[in-house]
Amino acid sequence: MGYLGRDVEVVSINETQSLVVSCDSCGAIGMKEFDVYKISWFITGKLTTRVALLEVLSTGGVPQMLTVAISNEPCPTGDELLKGVNDELESAGLESLPVAISTEKNMSTMQTGLGVSVIGLAEKNKLRIGTAQLGDAVYCLGFPKVGPELSNPEDPEIIKVKSVQTLLESSSIHDIIPIGSRGIRLEAEQLASSINTRFKFAPACTLDLDKSAGPSTCLIFSSSGALDQRLLSSLNLPLTIIGELY
């Protein structure tokens, strides 16, 4: 269902903490006979894991464990997908995260199927959901890319887990929302609606606001005041102001 329109579920577990859970699925993207888009299983595993991690981290949640559901045989497909999963965890500084894994051992498959879930823990007073404020500027970090545009998970124009971790360091940055298949426009309008405001797009914005961002290649965030220049330089990614909340 989603929590306040976000691609996560948030469940209160005590007076001060909540579980934050996200998942991402990927089908027919890999190296199997009937995969629609042919790309290495390593990249499929890496980017699918990235999406699930981004969703939890952007709320202020701290990942506690990960599940990997592989709808294919353990070898070679499962092994290659897991190489991508583990590489993304290492890139995010989360290589020690517990991982539960399941593969298909009974049936032969002709298309790649993968699902990744992340379970995180968040302090309620640090949740970054619905924290945007009237008058906030809204920015897009990275560019929306999908399908054949994504042959390199280290593309300097797409966000990484480290991007969210850097944004979380700034108290002037409020909501952080990874963009997926629904595009920038819908997510920005839903952000505004979640705090009972409206969204006004910047006329000078040249981004395709309705384009799918595939495996969360960009994100939007709201911020009050001027952005810290040291933060911007450390992000080293395309940054576009897309509008404001009014």
N, C-alpha and C positions, 0 to 999 in steps of 0.2 A: 504493500500500500504506500509506503514512503512516509517519512516524518516531516510534517510541515512542507510537503512538496519536494523533499529531497530524496535522493536515491539511497537512503539509509533507513534503518529502523532503529529507534532509540527506546530502550526499556529501562525504567527506573529499578534499581536493585537495592538501594537504601536511601537514606536522607541526603546523601552528598554525592552519590555516584550513579552513573547509568552505563548500561551496555550499549555500544554503537555497532551495528552489524551492516555490512554491505556485501554485495556479490556481483559478479560479472560473468557472462557466458559468451562463448565464442563457438560458432558452428560453420563448417565448410570453409575454413581458412587454415590452410596447411599444405601438406604434400601428398595427401591421399588421392586416389584415382578420381573421385568425384568432388573434390574440393573445388569450390567456385573460384576462389582466389588462391593461387599458388604462392606460398611463402614458407620460409623455414619454420619448423615447429618451435625452434628456439625463440624466434620473434613472437610467435603466437602466445607462447607461455609467458614471455617477459611482459608483453603489453597487456595481456589480460590480468596478470597479477598487479600491474601498475594501476589499472583502473580501480580495482577493489581497494587497494591501499590508499589511493588518492581520496576516495569517498570518505573513508573513516578519518584519515588525518585532517582533511579540510574542516571537519566539525570540531577539531580540538581533541579527538579521541586518540588514545595510544593503543596500537595493535597489540593484542595478547596472543592470538593464534590465527592460523590460516588453514583452510581446507582446500584441497585440490581434487576435483572430480573429473576423471579422464574417461571419456566414453569410447576408449580405444585400447588396444592390446598394450601390455607393459613395455614391450620392445618391438620395434624401435620407437614407435610414436610416443609412448608414455615417457620413456627415458629422455627423449629430446625436448618434450614439453617441460619436463621438470628441470632440465638444464636452464631453460629460460626463466622459470619461476625462481629458482635459486639465485640466478644472476641478478634478477631485479631486487630480491631481498637483500643481497649483498650491496648493491648500489645504494639502497635506501638505509644502510646501516642496521638492517634487521635480520642478519643472517642466523641469529640464534633463536628466531621465532619458531615455536613449535608448529609442525605442519602435519595434518592428517591427510592421507592420500588414498584414493580408490581408483582402480583401473578396471576395464572390461576384460574378463578372462574367459568368458563362455562363448561369445559371439564374434564372428568376423565382421569388421566394419570397413566401409568404403569412403567415409567422410570423417574429418576431424571434429571432435566434440570436446569442449573443455569448459569447466565451471570453477571459478575461484571465489571463495568467501573469506572475509576477514572479520574477526570479532575483536572489538576494541573496548577499552574502558575510558570513560571520560568523567572528570569532575564536573558536576552540574554547573558550578559557577564559572567554568571555562568553556562551556559549549558555545560554539560559534554558529549557532543556527538561530535566525531571527534576531540577530544583533545589529543589523544595518539600521541606519538612522535617517530620518527626514533630512534632505539636503546633501546626503552622501553622493560623491562622485562614484561612478561605476566604471571599472577598467576591465579590459580583456588582456590576459597574459598569454602569449603564444598565438599560433594561428590554427584555425580549424582545418584538419586534414583527415582524409579517409581513403581506404582501399589502396590503390597503386601508389598513392602519394607517401605511403608509410613503409618504405623498405629499410629505413634506418631508425632504430629506437633511440639513437643518440642525436637525432636531427636537432640542430641548434634553434629551430623555430617551434619546437613543441615542448610542453612542460614535462618535468620529471618530478619524482617524489621530493627531491631536495627543494624544488621551487615552492611547494606548499610549506615545507618545514621552515623556509626562510620567511615567507609571508607571516607565519604564525608568531614570529619574533616581534612584530610591530603591533603595538596596542591601538594604533590609529586605523588598522585594517580590521574590518568587521566580518561580514559573511564572506566565505570563500566557497565557490561552487564550480567543480569540474564540469566541463561541457561534454556531452556525448552526442548521441544520434538526434536529439531533439533540437539542437542548435542554440545559438546565443540568444536570439530574440525571446524564445519561450522561457528560457531560464531567467533572463533579466526581468521579464514581466512577472514571473512567478515569485522572484525575489521581492519585488515591490509589493505584490499582493500579500505576501506573508507578514508584512509589517503595516498593512493597511495604507500604503502609499501608491503612487503611480510612477511609471517609468517614462522619462523623456529621452529619446535617442538624440545623440549629437549629430547634427546635419553633416558634419565633416567626416564622420566615420565611414571608412571605405571597406570595412570587413563585410563578407557575406554573412549576414546575421541568421540566415535560415539554413546554412550548410551544416551537415553532420560533421561533428568533430571526431568521429570514429572512437578510438580508444582514449577519449579524454586528452586530446592533443593540446587543448587550451583550457583556460578557466576564467571565470569572472570573479571580481572581488569589489566590495564597496569600501570606501575610505572617507574619513573626514579630514580636512586639512591637506596641506601639501605632502606629497610622498617624500620619504627620506631618500636622499640621493645615494647614500651609501648602500641602502637596501636595493635600489634600482640597479646599481652597478654590479652588485653581487648576483642578482637574478640573471643578468646578461641574456634577456629574451625580449622579443618584440612586445611592446606595451602600447595599447591603444585605449584612449578614453572613449567609451561608447555611449555615455549619457549620465543622467543623474536621477535621484529619487526626489519626487516633489509631492 
